[in-house]
Amino acid sequence: TSLADVTTRFKGWITKLYVDATGQQVHKGDPLFEIYSPELYSAQSDYLIADGAMKAGAKMRLLNLNISEDQIAELERSKKVKEALTIKAPRDGIVVEKMAVEGQTADDSMRLYRIADLSLVWVQAQIYEQDLPFIQLGQDAEVTLSYLPDRKFQGRVTYVYPTVDEKTRTARVRMEFHNPGYFLKPGM
C-alpha cells in the first residue's frame, strides 16, 4: 500500500541521474534525476513573460505539468528558465524499480522509478483449512528468519483471504510487521 511511481507529464530527455540503483534509500524531496523538455522550457518562458490574468494560466500550465509550487517560486525569483528540471522523490522509501537511464527519452506517464516504504511490510502465510478457526484478525503474530534465528519479529494478522486453494487446502493470511533495519525484504 506504500508504493509511489515516479513519472513525468511531458516528453523529455533524462540529462542526469542522482539515484542510479535499485535498493537505494531515498527521502521525500531528494533529487532523483534531471530532465530536459522543450514543452517544459516553453511553459517556463510563457510564465515569465505573462502578465495579469495570463500569469495565472501560465502558472496552471506549469502545475499541470507537475511542477511544484517551490519550483515555480524559484522560477519567479530567479527570472531564469531552467534547461533541465530536477524531479524529486515523492516519499521516503527504497527504490524497488529503476527504469531511468541517463540520456534516454522519457514519455509522459512512463514509469521511471517505483519507490516503496518498507518500514511496514506484509508477510503472507499459508494456513491449513483445519487451522483457520484459530486465526483471528488483530491476533499477534511472530516471525523468525532462517538467516537471523535469534531475532523475532512481532506483528499482527490483518487479513484472512476468503478462499482456500483447492490443491493445497490452505488459505492465505496476511500479517503486518514493522521493519526496523529493513531485515524483512520483499520476496522472502
Disulfide bonds with the S-S distance in Angstrom:
none
